């Protein structure tokens, strides 16, 4: 019988990761959250803070509070107030990068970051019901629509606009709009998600592979594919179908099938960082987040079709605990391994707390149903 380590997932979340990042990941001197930590859990010399990371950490603590972790609420408030006070621009946009002390050093709005503003605001509103959180989500989507809408569908990657289109920011905007719809009930968020899923079906995805970058005519400008993004979309499509009732199961199944067939190293079960359109590995290395997205994809397909997620959960969780977490301070991890399974020396990015926490919380949300299989 395939065993899923539910108790280990729960313990890591609530007894290791959350206490660790609450203590070590918060910048007590300047406010907000650190961008990254060293392997021994200390802040690195990194001299900036990205808006997307601040938003992701605010999300994590909001969700943790909703799951009953008592320290989550004040840290959610800290993160949300910091992003509003430091990164909000007078025109309704948001600066994408701050200095360590909170000064704006790059005010250019970027779609990826704005998606996470909506995501963080949605989860903050779900927790607090504060009108400021709801307003932040609504106003940020309005800014995206008014200032970043591009001809031919979709949105510019950043302002000032260039001819390049990117899939990944649209993916996270879809995720954020679904979270905002679930939190607020505002139909405009579901409408936006429906438009974005249509863009996925007609522009980003060709029935098997997911493009990453495009020109003005929606021709792909890069042959590099990311299996992690295939898996990430599968979970997002499952949430979209759950909230909208629109049948996107065939799209989710096709994206997952390609990524499972070509994007997973057969012996270890690690998800490659990059592959070619014919499925050949381009970067056999594997960051931790790509493996969390495989977990979420299996859970999404389980909700859509009843497909047994236990083989993937057991494989990917075993890999994460035995490879990425092994020998590390509880709550930390090694972010990336090369194709031979050797660790790549690099700081631990705070951005990946979001990936781990969301995937692990989904495992626990569906625990009873999975145990009943």
C-alpha positions as CSV (number, residue, x, y, z in Angstrom):
1,X,0.0,0.0,0.0
2,X,1.3,3.5,-0.9
3,X,1.8,5.5,2.2
4,X,1.4,9.3,2.2
5,X,3.3,11.0,5.1
6,X,0.5,13.2,6.3
7,X,1.8,13.5,9.8
8,X,5.3,14.6,8.6
9,X,3.7,17.2,6.4
10,X,1.7,18.6,9.3
11,X,4.7,18.6,11.6
12,X,6.9,20.3,9.1
13,X,4.4,23.1,8.5
14,X,3.3,23.9,12.0
15,X,6.3,22.9,14.1
16,X,9.2,23.7,11.8
17,X,8.5,26.1,8.9
18,X,6.0,28.5,10.4
19,X,7.9,29.1,13.7
20,X,11.2,29.3,11.8
21,X,10.1,31.9,9.3
22,X,8.1,33.8,11.9
23,X,11.3,34.2,13.9
24,X,14.0,34.4,11.2
25,X,12.2,35.6,8.1
26,X,10.8,38.9,9.6
27,X,13.0,42.0,9.3
28,X,12.6,43.4,12.8
29,X,14.8,46.4,12.1
30,X,13.2,47.7,8.8
31,X,9.9,45.9,8.6
32,X,8.6,43.4,6.2
33,X,10.3,40.1,5.3
34,X,13.8,39.1,4.2
35,X,14.3,38.1,0.6
36,X,16.4,35.2,1.5
37,X,18.3,33.4,4.3
38,X,21.6,31.6,4.4
39,X,21.8,27.8,5.1
40,X,22.3,28.6,8.8
41,X,19.2,30.7,8.9
42,X,20.7,34.2,8.9
43,X,19.8,37.1,6.6
44,X,22.2,37.3,3.7
45,X,23.7,40.5,2.3
46,X,20.8,40.8,-0.2
47,X,20.1,44.5,-0.3
48,X,16.5,44.5,-1.7
49,X,13.0,43.2,-1.1
50,X,10.7,42.2,-3.9
51,X,7.0,43.0,-3.7
52,X,6.1,39.4,-4.8
53,X,8.0,37.9,-1.9
54,X,6.4,40.3,0.6
55,X,3.0,39.3,-0.8
56,X,3.8,35.6,-0.7
57,X,4.8,35.7,2.9
58,X,1.7,37.8,3.8
59,X,-0.3,35.0,2.2
60,X,1.4,32.3,4.1
61,X,0.7,33.8,7.5
62,X,-2.9,34.6,6.5
63,X,-3.5,31.0,5.5
64,X,-1.7,29.7,8.5
65,X,-4.0,31.8,10.8
66,X,-7.1,30.5,9.0
67,X,-5.7,26.9,9.7
68,X,-5.6,27.8,13.4
69,X,-1.9,28.8,13.9
70,X,-2.2,31.7,16.4
71,X,0.9,33.7,15.4
72,X,-0.3,33.9,11.8
73,X,-2.7,36.8,12.2
74,X,-0.3,39.5,13.5
75,X,2.3,38.5,10.9
76,X,-0.4,38.6,8.2
77,X,-1.2,42.1,9.3
78,X,2.5,43.1,9.4
79,X,3.0,41.9,5.9
80,X,-0.1,43.5,4.4
81,X,0.4,46.9,6.1
82,X,4.1,46.9,5.0
83,X,3.3,46.3,1.4
84,X,0.6,49.0,1.4
85,X,2.7,51.5,3.2
86,X,5.9,51.0,1.3
87,X,5.1,49.7,-2.2
88,X,1.8,51.3,-3.2
89,X,2.1,54.1,-5.8
90,X,0.0,57.2,-6.1
91,X,-1.5,56.1,-9.4
92,X,-2.8,52.8,-8.0
93,X,0.2,50.7,-9.2
94,X,2.8,49.0,-7.0
95,X,6.6,49.2,-7.0
96,X,8.2,45.9,-7.7
97,X,11.4,46.4,-5.7
98,X,12.3,48.0,-2.4
99,X,15.7,48.6,-0.7
100,X,16.4,46.8,2.5
101,X,15.2,49.8,4.5
102,X,11.9,50.0,2.5
103,X,12.7,52.8,0.1
104,X,11.4,52.2,-3.4
105,X,14.3,51.4,-5.8
106,X,12.3,50.2,-8.8
107,X,8.8,51.7,-9.2
108,X,7.9,49.9,-12.5
109,X,4.7,47.9,-12.1
110,X,5.1,44.3,-13.2
111,X,2.1,42.0,-13.8
112,X,3.6,39.1,-11.8
113,X,3.9,41.3,-8.7
114,X,0.4,42.8,-9.2
115,X,-1.0,39.3,-9.3
116,X,0.5,38.6,-5.9
117,X,-0.8,41.8,-4.5
118,X,-4.3,40.6,-5.4
119,X,-3.5,37.1,-4.0
120,X,-2.2,38.5,-0.7
121,X,-5.1,40.9,-0.4
122,X,-7.6,38.1,-1.0
123,X,-6.2,35.9,1.7
124,X,-5.9,38.9,4.1
125,X,-9.5,39.7,3.5
126,X,-10.5,36.1,3.9
127,X,-8.9,36.2,7.3
128,X,-9.7,39.7,8.6
129,X,-12.6,41.0,6.5
130,X,-10.9,44.3,6.5
131,X,-12.3,46.6,3.8
132,X,-8.8,47.8,3.0
133,X,-7.8,44.3,1.9
134,X,-10.9,43.9,-0.3
135,X,-10.3,47.4,-1.8
136,X,-6.7,46.5,-2.6
137,X,-7.6,43.5,-4.6
138,X,-10.4,45.4,-6.5
139,X,-8.2,48.4,-7.2
140,X,-5.2,46.4,-8.3
141,X,-7.3,44.4,-10.8
142,X,-8.7,47.7,-12.1
143,X,-5.1,49.1,-12.5
144,X,-4.2,46.0,-14.5
145,X,-7.2,46.3,-16.8
146,X,-6.8,50.0,-17.3
147,X,-3.1,50.3,-17.7
148,X,-1.7,46.9,-18.8
149,X,-4.3,45.5,-21.3
150,X,-2.5,44.5,-24.5
151,X,-3.9,44.3,-28.0
152,X,-4.9,40.8,-29.0
153,X,-5.7,39.6,-25.5
154,X,-3.9,39.4,-22.2
155,X,-1.7,42.0,-20.5
156,X,1.7,43.5,-20.8
157,X,4.4,41.9,-18.7
158,X,5.4,45.2,-17.2
159,X,5.2,49.0,-17.7
160,X,6.4,50.7,-19.7
161,X,5.1,48.2,-22.2
162,X,7.2,46.2,-24.6
163,X,6.3,43.7,-27.3
164,X,7.1,40.7,-25.2
165,X,4.2,38.5,-23.7
166,X,4.8,36.1,-20.9
167,X,2.7,33.2,-19.8
168,X,3.8,33.0,-16.1
169,X,2.4,36.3,-14.9
170,X,-1.0,35.5,-16.4
171,X,-0.9,32.1,-14.6
172,X,-0.4,33.8,-11.3
173,X,-3.1,36.4,-12.1
174,X,-5.5,33.6,-12.8
175,X,-4.6,32.0,-9.4
176,X,-5.0,35.4,-7.7
177,X,-8.4,36.2,-9.3
178,X,-9.7,32.8,-8.2
179,X,-8.6,33.4,-4.6
180,X,-10.1,36.9,-4.7
181,X,-13.4,35.6,-6.1
182,X,-13.6,32.9,-3.4
183,X,-12.8,35.5,-0.7
184,X,-15.1,38.3,-1.8
185,X,-17.7,36.8,-4.1
186,X,-17.0,39.7,-6.6
187,X,-18.0,38.4,-10.0
188,X,-15.3,40.6,-11.7
189,X,-12.6,38.3,-10.4
190,X,-14.3,35.2,-11.8
191,X,-14.8,37.0,-15.1
192,X,-11.1,37.8,-15.2
193,X,-10.2,34.2,-14.4
194,X,-12.5,33.0,-17.2
195,X,-10.7,35.3,-19.7
196,X,-7.3,34.1,-18.6
197,X,-8.3,30.5,-18.8
198,X,-9.5,31.1,-22.3
199,X,-6.1,32.7,-23.0
200,X,-4.4,29.6,-21.7
201,X,-6.5,27.4,-24.0
202,X,-6.0,29.5,-27.1
203,X,-2.6,31.0,-26.8
204,X,-0.4,29.5,-24.1
205,X,-1.2,25.8,-24.5
206,X,-1.1,23.9,-27.7
207,X,-2.9,20.8,-26.4
208,X,0.3,19.3,-25.0
209,X,3.0,21.9,-24.3
210,X,2.8,25.2,-22.5
211,X,4.7,28.1,-24.0
212,X,6.5,30.6,-21.9
213,X,7.3,33.7,-24.0
214,X,5.5,35.1,-27.1
215,X,5.7,38.1,-29.5
216,X,2.9,40.5,-30.4
217,X,1.4,37.9,-32.7
218,X,1.4,35.2,-30.1
219,X,4.2,33.3,-31.8
220,X,6.5,31.5,-29.3
221,X,9.9,33.2,-28.9
222,X,11.4,30.6,-26.7
223,X,11.7,26.8,-27.1
224,X,12.3,26.3,-23.4
225,X,9.4,24.7,-21.5
226,X,9.0,24.4,-17.8
227,X,7.3,21.2,-16.4
228,X,6.7,23.0,-13.1
229,X,4.4,25.5,-14.9
230,X,2.5,22.7,-16.6
231,X,1.8,21.2,-13.2
232,X,1.0,24.6,-11.7
233,X,-1.7,25.2,-14.3
234,X,-3.3,21.8,-13.7
235,X,-4.0,22.8,-10.1
236,X,-5.2,26.3,-11.1
237,X,-7.5,24.8,-13.7
238,X,-9.0,22.4,-11.1
239,X,-9.7,25.4,-8.8
240,X,-11.3,27.2,-11.7
241,X,-13.6,24.3,-12.5
242,X,-14.5,24.0,-8.9
243,X,-15.5,27.7,-8.7
244,X,-16.9,28.3,-12.1
245,X,-18.5,25.0,-13.1
246,X,-16.8,25.2,-16.5
247,X,-15.4,21.9,-17.7
248,X,-11.6,22.3,-18.2
249,X,-10.7,18.7,-17.2
250,X,-9.4,17.8,-20.7
251,X,-7.0,20.7,-20.6
252,X,-5.7,19.8,-17.1
253,X,-5.3,16.1,-18.1
254,X,-3.3,17.0,-21.2
255,X,-1.0,19.4,-19.4
256,X,-0.4,16.9,-16.6
257,X,0.2,14.0,-19.0
258,X,2.9,15.8,-21.0
259,X,4.7,17.0,-17.8
260,X,4.5,13.5,-16.2
261,X,5.8,11.9,-19.4
262,X,8.6,14.2,-20.2
263,X,9.3,16.4,-17.2
264,X,10.0,13.9,-14.4
265,X,13.3,12.2,-13.9
266,X,12.4,8.5,-13.9
267,X,14.6,7.2,-11.1
268,X,14.4,10.0,-8.5
269,X,10.9,11.4,-9.4
270,X,12.5,15.0,-9.5
271,X,10.8,17.4,-11.8
272,X,13.2,18.9,-14.4
273,X,13.7,22.7,-14.4
274,X,13.4,22.9,-18.2
275,X,12.7,20.6,-21.2
276,X,12.4,21.1,-24.9
277,X,9.2,20.9,-26.9
278,X,10.0,17.3,-27.9
279,X,10.4,16.4,-24.2
280,X,14.2,16.2,-24.1
281,X,15.7,17.6,-20.9
282,X,17.4,20.9,-21.2
283,X,18.1,21.5,-17.5
284,X,18.1,18.3,-15.5
285,X,18.4,20.3,-12.3
286,X,15.4,20.5,-10.1
287,X,14.3,23.3,-7.8
288,X,12.1,22.5,-4.9
289,X,9.1,24.4,-6.2
290,X,8.8,22.3,-9.3
291,X,8.2,19.3,-7.1
292,X,5.5,21.0,-4.9
293,X,3.6,21.8,-8.2
294,X,3.6,18.1,-9.1
295,X,2.0,17.4,-5.8
296,X,-0.7,20.1,-6.4
297,X,-1.3,18.8,-9.9
298,X,-2.0,15.3,-8.6
299,X,-4.4,16.7,-6.1
300,X,-6.1,18.8,-8.7
301,X,-6.7,15.8,-10.9
302,X,-7.9,13.9,-7.9
303,X,-10.6,16.5,-7.4
304,X,-11.4,16.6,-11.1
305,X,-11.4,13.0,-12.0
306,X,-10.9,10.9,-8.9
307,X,-7.4,9.8,-10.2
308,X,-5.5,8.3,-7.3
309,X,-2.9,10.9,-6.2
310,X,-1.1,8.7,-3.7
311,X,1.7,7.5,-6.0
312,X,2.7,11.0,-6.9
313,X,2.3,12.3,-3.3
314,X,4.4,9.5,-1.9
315,X,7.1,10.0,-4.5
316,X,7.4,13.8,-4.4
317,X,7.0,14.1,-0.6
318,X,9.7,11.4,-0.1
319,X,12.0,13.3,-2.5
320,X,11.4,16.6,-0.7
321,X,11.9,15.2,2.8
322,X,14.8,13.0,2.0
323,X,16.7,15.2,-0.4
324,X,15.7,18.9,0.0
325,X,15.0,18.9,3.8
326,X,17.7,16.3,4.8
327,X,20.3,17.7,7.2
328,X,18.9,21.2,7.2
329,X,17.7,23.4,10.1
330,X,14.0,22.5,10.6
331,X,12.0,24.9,8.4
332,X,14.9,25.4,5.9
333,X,15.8,23.4,2.7
334,X,18.3,23.2,-0.1
335,X,16.6,25.0,-3.0
336,X,18.1,23.2,-6.0
337,X,19.9,20.0,-6.9
338,X,21.7,19.2,-10.2
339,X,20.8,16.4,-12.5
340,X,23.1,14.0,-10.7
341,X,21.4,14.7,-7.4
342,X,24.1,17.0,-5.9
343,X,23.1,20.1,-4.1
344,X,23.6,23.5,-5.7
345,X,25.0,26.0,-3.2
346,X,22.7,29.0,-3.0
347,X,20.8,31.0,-0.4
348,X,17.3,29.8,0.6
349,X,14.7,32.0,-1.1
350,X,11.8,33.2,1.0
351,X,9.7,33.0,-2.2
352,X,9.5,29.2,-2.0
353,X,7.8,29.2,1.5
354,X,4.6,30.0,-0.5
355,X,5.1,27.0,-2.8
356,X,5.7,24.6,0.1
357,X,3.0,25.9,2.3
358,X,0.3,25.9,-0.4
359,X,1.2,22.4,-1.6
360,X,1.3,21.0,2.0
361,X,-1.9,22.7,3.0
362,X,-3.6,21.2,0.0
363,X,-2.4,17.7,1.0
364,X,-3.9,18.2,4.4
365,X,-7.1,19.7,3.0
366,X,-7.7,16.5,1.1
367,X,-6.3,14.2,3.7
368,X,-9.6,12.6,4.8
369,X,-10.7,11.9,1.2
370,X,-7.3,10.4,0.3
371,X,-7.2,8.2,3.4
372,X,-10.6,6.9,2.3
373,X,-9.3,5.5,-1.0
